[in-house]
Amino acid sequence: MGEKKFAKPRNIYLLYTITCLQGMMFFLPILALYFQQTLFTAQNVAIIFAVEAIAAAIFEVPTGAVADLFGRKRTMILASGINILSIATLFIGGSMWMFVIYAVISALANALNSGTDTALMYDTLKEIKKEKYYKKISGIHMALWPVGAAVGSIVGGYLATISLQTPVLYSLIPYTLVLLLNFLLVEPQYERQTDSTFNGHIIESIKDVLHNKQLIFILLGGIVAWSFGESMQLMSQLFFQYKNIPIIWFGYAEAAGFTMSSLGFYFSHHISERFGNKKTIIVSVIVLALLIISATLAKGYMVLVLFELSSFLFGLRSPILGHLWNEEVESRKRATTNSINSFIYQLGVAVFVPLVGYWSDLFSAGTAFLLSALIILFISPIFFSFLKNN
């Protein structure tokens, strides 16, 4: 059966809709500024992002085991409810402590959802013996989050003209819809390790990762590329401010970045099928770093163009890495091992985003971004060069 004739299960369309709505966090284009309004310095803003990353790292693996042992649908419903609570806490805001509480609650919600939705997607396809379509469907799925985020960023930019708090309040609307849609998902059949203890399941999954060279090199290359890349994305508004970009363009810049990553996700399957998974990953990392380096040297609106173009390369490599990862793991451990992957990446953000904030205060945001891009350029391709040529 050709790909065009493949009838996708209802779960797939629900996951598409859910992830698109999850991207509609209207506060995304002004979040760093919202924090800075109360916390004043770039390093203080970076501390909040670091707290969220540390909390996410702590929660990642246990929540993955929760999804494997107690069900992916239940876990996603729980995550949606906690996400609504986190947005309400962010809206109240007003102090370092409230932002820290928001960061921890948000991290818990994201950790519960991290790896759970993709595990549910993979096993939905595996149940009907269509898992070979995962990379393509995963690319579309990943593309829809930035589509939602692009729309949300434009809307959020206009809402921010009322106040920086207004986009936060309106973000409760899409997340309430996400909660309702999660109830419509159907739990696919997958092998559950019913005789395993909670801790035993986690330990066994960690051993599987440590004994698999392919997974190790995905982690090593990814922690540098993703962690420094994510740190720059989180601090991008301060970089644009340093480059004297008017604030009215921040929403459009975020939307452009999300659109580019969405296109990267969508075309990931086609490009990697033509040029190969390994080559596509390595080239995408190198070009991404070069675009960011160019953005730090550019002036005016070319800064936005070059910086947001780099998002296409992030979108291009992510489904490929996810596909290579899922090929190596068992269904009964899929959510847990996916969470181990996210745990390592979040740990990287926890370490690197304060470093980027420190460099920004010590030198400038431009220098901080230049150093980060150089690290990505010279380190990540080395690790990715050891991936299998499949």
C-alpha positions in Angstrom: 0.0 0.0 0.0 1.4 3.4 -0.9 1.8 6.2 1.6 -0.9 8.3 0.1 -3.5 5.5 0.6 -2.5 4.8 4.2 -5.6 5.4 6.4 -4.4 6.8 9.6 -6.0 5.8 12.9 -8.1 8.4 14.8 -5.3 8.7 17.5 -3.0 10.2 14.9 -5.4 13.0 14.0 -6.1 13.7 17.6 -2.4 13.9 18.3 -1.9 16.2 15.4 -4.6 18.5 16.8 -3.4 18.3 20.4 0.2 19.2 19.5 -0.9 22.1 17.4 -3.0 23.5 20.2 -0.1 23.0 22.7 2.0 25.3 20.5 -0.5 28.1 21.1 1.3 29.6 24.2 0.5 33.2 23.4 3.2 34.3 25.9 6.1 32.7 24.0 7.3 35.8 22.1 7.5 37.9 25.3 8.3 35.3 28.1 11.9 36.4 28.7 10.7 40.0 28.8 7.9 39.1 31.1 10.4 37.6 33.5 12.8 40.5 33.1 10.1 43.0 33.9 10.3 41.6 37.5 13.8 40.1 37.7 15.7 42.8 35.8 18.9 41.0 34.7 19.6 38.4 31.9 21.2 36.1 34.4 18.1 36.1 36.7 15.9 35.3 33.7 18.3 32.5 32.8 18.0 31.1 36.3 14.3 30.6 35.9 14.9 28.7 32.6 17.6 26.7 34.3 15.3 25.8 37.2 12.7 24.6 34.7 15.3 22.5 32.9 16.7 21.0 36.2 13.1 20.2 37.3 12.4 18.7 33.9 15.5 16.6 34.1 14.6 15.3 37.6 11.0 14.5 36.5 11.8 13.0 33.0 12.7 9.4 33.7 10.2 8.7 36.5 7.4 10.2 34.4 8.4 8.1 31.4 8.1 5.0 33.6 4.6 6.2 34.8 3.5 6.3 31.1 4.9 2.8 30.4 3.5 1.2 33.5 0.2 3.0 34.0 -0.9 4.1 30.5 0.0 6.8 28.0 -3.5 8.3 27.7 -3.9 8.7 31.5 -0.5 10.3 31.7 -1.3 12.8 28.9 -4.6 13.8 30.7 -2.7 14.4 33.9 -0.1 16.4 32.1 -2.7 18.6 30.5 -4.3 19.4 33.9 -0.9 20.3 35.4 -0.1 22.5 32.4 -3.3 24.6 33.1 -2.2 25.0 36.7 1.3 26.2 35.6 -0.1 28.8 33.2 -2.3 30.1 36.1 0.7 30.4 38.3 2.7 32.2 35.6 -0.2 34.7 35.3 -0.1 35.5 39.0 3.7 35.9 38.8 5.2 39.0 40.3 8.2 37.5 42.1 11.1 35.2 41.7 9.5 32.6 43.9 6.2 32.5 41.9 8.2 32.2 38.7 10.2 29.3 40.3 7.0 27.6 41.2 5.7 28.1 37.7 9.0 26.6 36.3 8.7 23.5 38.5 5.0 22.9 37.7 5.5 23.5 34.0 8.5 21.1 34.0 6.4 18.4 35.6 3.7 18.8 33.0 6.2 18.7 30.1 8.0 15.7 31.5 4.8 13.7 31.8 4.0 14.5 28.2 7.6 14.1 26.9 8.0 10.8 25.1 4.5 9.8 26.1 2.8 11.2 23.0 5.4 9.8 20.6 5.3 6.4 22.4 1.5 6.4 22.0 1.9 7.4 18.3 4.5 4.7 17.6 2.5 1.9 19.3 -0.7 3.1 17.6 1.1 2.4 14.2 2.8 -0.7 15.5 -0.6 -2.2 16.5 -1.7 -2.1 12.8 1.8 -3.0 11.5 2.4 0.4 10.0 5.4 1.5 12.2 7.5 2.0 9.1 5.5 5.2 8.5 6.6 6.6 11.9 9.3 8.9 10.6 6.9 10.6 8.1 4.0 10.8 10.6 6.3 12.0 13.4 7.6 14.7 11.1 4.1 16.0 10.4 3.3 15.7 14.1 6.4 17.7 15.1 5.6 20.2 12.4 2.2 21.1 13.9 3.6 22.3 17.2 5.5 25.2 15.6 2.4 25.9 13.3 0.4 26.4 16.5 3.3 28.4 18.0 3.6 30.6 15.0 -0.1 31.5 15.1 0.2 31.9 18.9 3.2 34.2 18.6 1.5 36.6 16.2 -1.6 36.7 18.3 0.6 37.0 21.5 2.5 39.9 20.0 -0.7 41.9 19.6 -2.0 40.8 23.0 1.3 42.0 24.6 0.4 45.6 23.5 -2.3 45.5 26.1 0.1 44.2 28.8 2.7 41.5 29.0 0.3 39.6 31.3 -2.5 39.4 28.8 -1.0 36.7 26.5 -0.5 34.5 29.6 -4.2 34.7 30.5 -5.4 33.9 27.0 -3.1 30.8 26.8 -5.6 29.0 29.1 -8.0 28.6 26.2 -6.0 26.3 23.9 -4.8 24.3 26.9 -8.3 23.6 28.2 -9.1 22.3 24.7 -6.0 20.0 24.9 -7.3 18.5 28.2 -10.7 17.7 26.6 -9.2 16.2 23.5 -6.9 13.9 25.5 -10.0 12.1 26.8 -10.8 11.0 23.3 -7.5 9.2 22.7 -7.6 5.3 22.6 -4.8 3.5 24.5 -3.1 1.2 21.9 -2.1 -2.3 22.8 1.6 -2.7 23.8 3.7 -5.1 25.8 3.6 -4.0 29.5 6.2 -5.3 31.9 3.7 -6.2 34.6 6.2 -8.1 36.7 8.6 -5.2 36.9 8.9 -2.8 39.9 8.8 1.0 39.2 12.5 1.4 40.0 13.5 -1.9 38.3 11.9 -0.7 35.1 13.8 2.5 35.1 17.1 0.8 35.9 16.7 -1.7 33.2 15.9 1.0 30.7 19.0 3.0 31.6 21.1 -0.1 31.2 19.6 -0.6 27.7 20.7 2.9 26.7 24.2 2.7 28.2 24.8 -0.6 26.3 23.7 0.8 22.9 26.4 2.7 21.0 23.8 4.2 18.6 21.8 5.7 21.5 25.0 7.0 23.2 26.1 8.9 20.1 22.6 10.3 19.6 22.8 11.6 23.2 26.3 13.0 23.0 25.7 14.9 19.7 22.2 16.0 20.8 23.1 17.3 24.2 25.5 19.9 22.6 23.4 20.8 19.6 20.0 20.8 21.3 21.0 22.3 24.7 23.0 25.2 23.4 20.4 25.7 20.6 17.5 25.7 23.1 19.4 28.0 25.4 19.7 30.5 22.6 16.0 30.2 21.7 15.0 30.8 25.3 17.2 34.0 25.4 16.5 35.1 21.9 14.4 38.1 22.9 17.3 39.5 24.8 19.5 39.0 21.8 17.1 40.8 19.5 16.9 43.6 22.1 20.7 43.8 22.1 20.5 44.1 18.3 18.0 47.0 18.6 15.1 45.1 16.9 11.8 46.9 17.7 9.7 44.8 20.1 6.7 44.8 17.7 8.8 42.4 15.5 9.4 39.9 18.3 6.1 38.1 17.7 6.6 37.9 13.9 10.2 36.7 14.5 9.0 33.9 16.7 6.3 33.0 14.2 8.8 32.9 11.4 11.1 30.6 13.5 8.3 28.3 14.3 7.2 28.2 10.6 10.7 27.4 9.5 11.0 24.5 12.1 7.6 23.3 11.0 8.9 23.1 7.4 12.0 21.3 8.6 9.9 18.7 10.4 7.6 18.3 7.4 10.4 17.8 4.8 12.7 15.8 7.1 11.5 12.4 5.8 11.8 13.4 2.1 15.3 14.9 2.5 16.7 12.1 4.7 15.3 9.4 2.4 17.2 11.1 -0.5 20.5 11.9 1.2 20.6 9.5 4.2 19.9 9.9 7.9 23.4 10.4 9.1 24.5 12.9 6.4 21.3 14.9 6.8 21.9 15.2 10.6 25.5 16.3 10.3 24.9 18.9 7.5 21.9 20.3 9.4 23.9 20.9 12.6 26.8 22.6 10.7 24.5 24.9 8.6 22.5 25.8 11.7 25.6 26.9 13.6 26.9 28.9 10.6 23.5 30.7 10.3 23.6 31.7 14.0 27.2 32.9 13.7 26.1 35.0 10.7 23.2 36.4 12.7 25.6 37.6 15.5 27.7 39.5 12.9 24.7 40.9 10.9 22.8 44.2 11.5 19.2 45.2 11.3 16.5 42.9 10.1 19.0 40.4 8.6 19.6 39.4 12.2 16.0 38.0 12.4 16.2 36.4 8.9 19.4 34.5 9.6 18.5 33.5 13.2 15.1 32.2 12.3 16.3 30.4 9.2 18.3 28.2 11.6 15.1 26.8 13.0 14.6 24.9 9.7 17.7 22.9 10.4 16.5 22.0 13.9 13.2 20.8 12.5 15.0 18.8 9.8 17.1 16.7 12.2 14.7 16.1 15.1 12.4 13.5 13.4 15.4 11.6 12.1 17.0 11.4 15.5 13.6 10.3 17.0 13.3 7.6 14.3 16.8 6.3 14.9 16.2 6.3 18.7 12.9 4.4 18.5 14.4 1.8 16.1 16.7 0.8 18.9 14.2 0.4 21.9 11.5 -2.1 22.9 7.8 -1.0 23.1 7.5 -1.8 26.8 10.4 0.6 27.5 9.7 3.2 24.8 8.3 6.1 26.9 11.0 5.5 29.6 13.9 5.5 27.2 12.4 8.5 25.4 12.4 10.2 28.8 16.0 9.3 29.4 16.8 11.1 26.1 14.9 14.2 27.2 16.5 14.0 30.7 20.0 14.3 29.2 18.9 17.2 26.9 17.2 19.0 29.8 20.2 18.5 32.0 22.2 20.2 29.2 19.9 23.2 29.1 20.1 23.4 33.0 23.9 23.7 32.6 24.2 25.8 29.5 21.4 28.4 29.7 22.9 30.1 32.9 26.2 30.0 31.1 24.7 31.9 28.1 23.0 34.3 30.5 26.4 34.8 32.3 28.2 35.5 29.0 25.4 37.9 28.1 25.9 40.0 31.3 29.7 39.7 31.2 30.3 40.4 27.5 27.1 40.9 25.4 24.2 38.8 24.1 25.9 38.8 20.7 29.1 37.4 22.1 27.2 34.8 24.1 25.4 33.6 21.0 28.6 33.5 18.9 30.4 31.3 21.5 27.4 29.0 21.7 27.2 28.6 17.9 30.9 27.9 17.7 30.6 25.1 20.3 27.8 23.5 18.3 29.8 23.8 15.1 32.9 22.1 16.3 31.6 19.4 18.7 28.2 18.0 17.7 29.2 16.8 14.2 32.1 14.8 15.7 29.6 12.7 17.8 27.1 12.4 15.0 29.7 11.1 12.6 29.7 7.8 14.6 26.0 7.1 13.9 25.2 4.1 11.8 24.9 4.6 8.0 21.3 3.3 7.9 
